[in-house]
Amino acid sequence: MKKGKTIYKIMTVALAVIILCLAGYIMWHRLGLNPAYDFGAGAYYYADDPAIQDMAERATYSSAVPKWIYYALFFAWGALMWFLWLWIDGRHRDSRKKM
């Protein structure tokens, strides 16, 4: 059982290193960038749609609901998911103790 966990950890670290190296290679060689679109630091973000920069500058979201309600709902959802996670983890922890 211990050997399987060690192999899993080694594979996880190796995969993380490979992904980071590939990401660095892609950025270093500027793969995926269109030289016709120069958006500076946001080049990767805006490369898909050149008109999005204009839309972002003039478009604003307006609602009759105050912003604090959106923030409260966001944090309430986060708290609910956190407690759900703890509850699920607790159920699994109890089932592991019985083994």
Backbone as CSV, one residue per row, in Angstrom:
resi,resn,N_x,N_y,N_z,CA_x,CA_y,CA_z,C_x,C_y,C_z
1,MET,0.825,-1.190,0.000,0.000,0.000,0.000,0.868,1.252,0.000
2,LYS,1.936,1.229,0.734,2.826,2.382,0.831,3.511,2.655,-0.513
3,LYS,3.863,1.577,-1.225,4.552,1.709,-2.498,3.656,2.399,-3.530
4,GLY,2.357,2.085,-3.528,1.414,2.704,-4.452,1.294,4.202,-4.219
5,LYS,1.288,4.619,-2.958,1.202,6.049,-2.644,2.460,6.778,-3.096
6,THR,3.617,6.150,-2.935,4.873,6.762,-3.350,4.907,6.934,-4.868
7,ILE,4.481,5.918,-5.591,4.457,6.007,-7.051,3.492,7.110,-7.489
8,TYR,2.326,7.191,-6.831,1.347,8.223,-7.153,1.926,9.620,-6.928
9,LYS,2.634,9.807,-5.824,3.243,11.112,-5.540,4.312,11.461,-6.574
10,ILE,5.121,10.497,-6.939,6.170,10.735,-7.942,5.541,11.088,-9.283
11,MET,4.487,10.372,-9.679,3.812,10.659,-10.947,3.171,12.046,-10.918
12,THR,2.599,12.442,-9.782,1.981,13.759,-9.661,3.014,14.862,-9.807
13,VAL,4.137,14.722,-9.136,5.197,15.722,-9.225,5.763,15.781,-10.642
14,ALA,5.966,14.617,-11.256,6.491,14.586,-12.626,5.523,15.265,-13.589
15,LEU,4.228,15.012,-13.443,3.230,15.645,-14.307,3.210,17.162,-14.102
16,ALA,3.303,17.607,-12.861,3.329,19.047,-12.587,4.556,19.704,-13.222
17,VAL,5.701,19.065,-13.121,6.926,19.609,-13.717,6.798,19.661,-15.234
18,ILE,6.257,18.605,-15.831,6.079,18.580,-17.289,5.140,19.697,-17.734
19,ILE,4.026,19.883,-17.024,3.067,20.931,-17.386,3.703,22.305,-17.269
20,LEU,4.441,22.552,-16.201,5.094,23.862,-16.035,6.144,24.098,-17.120
21,CYS,6.889,23.060,-17.466,7.885,23.208,-18.537,7.211,23.495,-19.877
22,LEU,6.125,22.793,-20.172,5.407,23.045,-21.423,4.804,24.452,-21.460
23,ALA,4.261,24.904,-20.348,3.716,26.261,-20.291,4.819,27.291,-20.511
24,GLY,5.965,27.085,-19.896,7.098,27.987,-20.107,7.567,27.977,-21.551
25,TYR,7.614,26.803,-22.151,8.023,26.691,-23.556,7.055,27.439,-24.472
26,ILE,5.759,27.275,-24.222,4.748,27.951,-25.040,4.880,29.463,-24.908
27,MET,5.069,29.960,-23.710,5.205,31.420,-23.530,6.529,31.929,-24.095
28,TRP,7.590,31.175,-23.891,8.907,31.605,-24.364,8.939,31.736,-25.884
29,HIS,8.326,30.789,-26.576,8.337,30.795,-28.035,7.120,31.498,-28.647
30,ARG,6.296,32.095,-27.800,5.119,32.860,-28.223,4.204,32.055,-29.148
31,LEU,3.984,30.816,-28.800,3.102,29.962,-29.602,1.651,30.362,-29.327
32,GLY,0.841,30.395,-30.362,-0.565,30.724,-30.206,-0.880,32.194,-30.315
33,LEU,0.136,33.040,-30.418,-0.110,34.473,-30.539,-0.225,34.868,-32.001
34,ASN,-1.104,35.799,-32.260,-1.242,36.353,-33.603,-0.504,37.686,-33.609
35,PRO,0.537,37.832,-34.407,1.320,39.068,-34.381,0.525,40.299,-34.837
36,ALA,-0.591,40.103,-35.524,-1.390,41.243,-35.975,-2.129,41.911,-34.812
37,TYR,-2.352,41.165,-33.732,-3.069,41.714,-32.581,-2.073,42.007,-31.468
38,ASP,-1.889,43.263,-31.149,-0.954,43.642,-30.094,-1.741,44.249,-28.943
39,PHE,-1.991,43.442,-27.927,-2.725,43.908,-26.758,-1.828,43.994,-25.528
40,GLY,-0.555,43.938,-25.702,0.360,44.031,-24.565,0.275,42.793,-23.691
41,ALA,0.154,43.035,-22.379,0.144,41.925,-21.422,-1.083,41.035,-21.576
42,GLY,-2.180,41.561,-22.126,-3.385,40.768,-22.296,-3.466,40.075,-23.638
43,ALA,-2.347,39.902,-24.302,-2.349,39.346,-25.653,-2.973,37.954,-25.696
44,TYR,-2.692,37.106,-24.711,-3.261,35.766,-24.719,-4.768,35.829,-24.474
45,TYR,-5.192,36.773,-23.657,-6.609,36.883,-23.324,-7.417,37.425,-24.496
46,TYR,-6.909,38.443,-25.155,-7.661,39.102,-26.214,-7.411,38.508,-27.597
47,ALA,-6.544,37.541,-27.721,-6.188,37.018,-29.046,-7.368,36.345,-29.742
48,ASP,-8.314,35.814,-28.987,-9.446,35.130,-29.601,-10.409,36.090,-30.297
49,ASP,-10.623,37.258,-29.720,-11.601,38.193,-30.266,-11.024,39.607,-30.200
50,PRO,-10.586,40.148,-31.319,-9.979,41.474,-31.289,-10.957,42.587,-30.924
51,ALA,-12.261,42.367,-31.063,-13.237,43.410,-30.739,-13.595,43.432,-29.262
52,ILE,-13.091,42.479,-28.485,-13.490,42.401,-27.081,-12.944,43.589,-26.265
53,GLN,-11.826,44.128,-26.667,-11.278,45.269,-25.939,-12.218,46.467,-26.055
54,ASP,-12.784,46.691,-27.226,-13.740,47.787,-27.390,-15.009,47.532,-26.590
55,MET,-15.473,46.301,-26.585,-16.683,45.975,-25.834,-16.456,46.146,-24.333
56,ALA,-15.306,45.768,-23.851,-15.027,45.853,-22.423,-14.957,47.303,-21.958
57,GLU,-14.506,48.200,-22.818,-14.380,49.600,-22.425,-15.723,50.319,-22.380
58,ARG,-16.658,49.964,-23.256,-17.921,50.703,-23.309,-19.088,49.970,-22.675
59,ALA,-18.988,48.686,-22.472,-20.101,47.921,-21.917,-19.996,47.866,-20.401
60,THR,-21.097,48.173,-19.729,-21.153,48.051,-18.271,-22.418,47.304,-17.907
61,TYR,-22.325,46.546,-16.848,-23.471,45.776,-16.386,-24.228,46.614,-15.374
62,SER,-25.523,46.745,-15.555,-26.341,47.471,-14.592,-27.500,46.582,-14.165
63,SER,-27.876,46.709,-12.910,-28.938,45.885,-12.364,-29.673,46.670,-11.302
64,ALA,-30.920,46.296,-11.074,-31.707,46.945,-10.027,-31.309,46.440,-8.640
65,VAL,-30.624,45.305,-8.592,-30.200,44.721,-7.323,-28.854,45.326,-6.924
66,PRO,-28.704,45.750,-5.666,-27.416,46.309,-5.231,-26.294,45.269,-5.306
67,LYS,-25.070,45.759,-5.509,-23.914,44.850,-5.646,-23.657,44.035,-4.384
68,TRP,-23.942,44.594,-3.217,-23.637,43.877,-1.987,-24.434,42.569,-1.897
69,ILE,-25.603,42.524,-2.537,-26.385,41.290,-2.533,-25.663,40.212,-3.342
70,TYR,-25.074,40.604,-4.459,-24.302,39.640,-5.249,-23.109,39.122,-4.440
71,TYR,-22.434,40.022,-3.738,-21.302,39.590,-2.917,-21.767,38.656,-1.804
72,ALA,-22.879,38.983,-1.159,-23.400,38.144,-0.073,-23.783,36.764,-0.601
73,LEU,-24.439,36.723,-1.755,-24.795,35.432,-2.343,-23.559,34.627,-2.717
74,PHE,-22.535,35.302,-3.236,-21.291,34.624,-3.594,-20.646,33.986,-2.368
75,PHE,-20.541,34.748,-1.274,-19.909,34.209,-0.069,-20.797,33.155,0.597
76,ALA,-22.119,33.309,0.522,-23.011,32.294,1.081,-22.869,30.982,0.305
77,TRP,-22.778,31.073,-1.011,-22.579,29.869,-1.826,-21.242,29.205,-1.478
78,GLY,-20.207,30.016,-1.321,-18.898,29.480,-0.945,-18.944,28.785,0.400
79,ALA,-19.627,29.394,1.383,-19.739,28.775,2.709,-20.532,27.479,2.628
80,LEU,-21.612,27.480,1.852,-22.408,26.263,1.690,-21.579,25.136,1.088
81,MET,-20.808,25.439,0.073,-19.974,24.415,-0.561,-18.883,23.932,0.402
82,TRP,-18.340,24.836,1.216,-17.321,24.453,2.191,-17.895,23.465,3.207
83,PHE,-19.082,23.792,3.739,-19.693,22.894,4.725,-20.115,21.572,4.093
84,LEU,-20.553,21.614,2.851,-20.875,20.372,2.146,-19.623,19.511,1.983
85,TRP,-18.516,20.141,1.648,-17.246,19.438,1.510,-16.848,18.787,2.839
86,LEU,-16.955,19.554,3.932,-16.614,19.004,5.243,-17.526,17.839,5.609
87,TRP,-18.811,17.960,5.280,-19.758,16.897,5.594,-19.430,15.635,4.805
88,ILE,-19.146,15.784,3.517,-18.800,14.623,2.683,-17.492,14.004,3.153
89,ASP,-16.508,14.849,3.464,-15.225,14.336,3.940,-15.392,13.619,5.271
90,GLY,-16.255,14.120,6.128,-16.509,13.467,7.414,-17.146,12.110,7.239
91,ARG,-18.055,11.980,6.277,-18.685,10.682,6.015,-17.642,9.692,5.523
92,HIS,-16.749,10.130,4.662,-15.718,9.232,4.146,-14.710,8.883,5.239
93,ARG,-14.424,9.822,6.106,-13.479,9.568,7.188,-14.050,8.510,8.126
94,ASP,-15.365,8.609,8.405,-15.994,7.615,9.271,-15.964,6.229,8.634
95,SER,-16.193,6.146,7.331,-16.194,4.837,6.662,-14.783,4.251,6.617
96,ARG,-13.754,5.090,6.582,-12.384,4.574,6.591,-12.013,4.038,7.958
97,LYS,-12.556,4.638,9.024,-12.260,4.162,10.377,-12.832,2.775,10.623
98,LYS,-13.964,2.485,9.981,-14.604,1.183,10.176,-13.836,0.048,9.529
99,MET,-13.005,0.351,8.554,-12.255,-0.687,7.829,-11.158,-1.233,8.667
